[in-house]
Amino acid sequence: MDHQRVIRDVTVRLPMASSTPEACRWTVTALSRHTPATISVLLAVHDRLRCVAATGAWQVFATVPARTGIVGRVYATGAPAVVPDVTVDPDYLPVRPDVTAELCVPVLDPTGRAIGVLDLQWSEPTDLEPWRETAQRLADGLGGRIAALGGPPAESRSEKLLRHAAALSSAPTEGEVMGAAARAAREVSTLSTALLLIGGQLGPSPATPSDLETRIRAELAAAGPAALDRMVERAHRYGAGYTLGETGHPPTEDYRPLTRAGVRTLVAVPVGPTDAGGVLLVADERALRPDPTTVSLMELLAGQAWTSVDRLRTLARLREQASSDPLTGLRHTGPFGQRIAAATPGRTALLAIDVDGFKTVNDTYGHQAGDRVLVGLARALEGALRHGDELYRIGGDEFVAVIEVSRPEEAVRIAERLTEAARRIGRTISVGVALPRPGETPDRTLKRADQALYAVKRQGRDGVLLSAA
């Protein structure tokens, strides 16, 4: 192989390339005439290596995280990688099952900064050392031409939207979704300000809001909920809208609070369903001319934001269902175990509660009647407890109240209030009271409360008993 000829053939047209992608494609295409290797050029775009040109591959990784694989290692270190056996390199990214060797060299700009990599992979025996020097010289020439053309290609708006969509889908709270959506809208639209309004609430303000955003928030707060509702209703009734930023034309009345804040360009996009959603407002104090593509990208972003919000709300509902009794709405055994595990010795009282004669109700009148008794009793007991006291249903007709008290007698008085509340709805209950002892397990405390409860049962029911300290 005449490597000097390879270098001449690959670089001869490089000065004529009018764009970075074209320079990369010419390099890959010309090089492929001299070797059967799988060839690709990946350049740094934002936080990833993006494949700009490739040939000979069954699969092409469109983007690779900046430190992933052999290509990521070479980019991060700036050092070439010669891998005669890819099966022993843990960083190899599989492109074809028959690849045996890989050569990857950094693409450097004239200052020596890595801006990407040139990667070659072979599926037949190859002397890699001569190719190492050749590939590096080709990569250096490509790096110089890319620098002359202005550097690696800028991240497109659709690529930005894709990146932000990943951040939206992983946001752990609704507020963080709204903040991420606003950041995405600003970056993708290139307008200076974005606010997401859902359910009558504006998303969180960024750490350093623009002057325009500060004025918009102040005007919206002064205008009140009705003004916000009109903006949301307009977006959902008529669809996404935008201003061309022309001077001398009055704004729509619904947007008066925004124009008072200094908005001269606005994109307004509906978010989610009419009854529970909101509106995405993307604005600028400059008179600009957004194009329909910008609006379309904002609509895609609004859809992704609502999907993320709806997912979080669904998860919250599922967690609530998993932690509460579907009949009474009281919390049940899962959160109860967590609560008593945090009990304070001498201060956290457990009140074990059992409905007197409940089996007779079920046997005589049926389970539906029994369910009505349980629901009514749960409401009565909740009403008799103090603010901050907690009531759990841990079995068929078994409840436990967890309360904080300053002394045992206070816990007994609360238990007596519960028995009185039950009597007022025509039922009676038996209550056993216990306070955790130092070093005592929560299960042991609950067992003592149960023992006191059954002592009340043996004494005739409808009463309260404090377990011995």
PyMOL commands that set and color helices and strands:
alter all, ss='L'
color gray80, all
select helices_A, chain A and resi 3-11+14-16+20-32+69-77+86-88+128-148+157-170+174-189+211-223+225-238+253-260+292-323+333-341+358-365+367-384+408-424+442-458
alter helices_A, ss='H'
color red, helices_A
select strands_A, chain A and resi 38-45+48-55+63-65+81-83+101-108+114-122+193-198+201-202+241-242+265-271+278-284+348-355+390-393+398-404+429-434+463-466
alter strands_A, ss='S'
color yellow, strands_A
deselect
rebuild
show_as cartoon
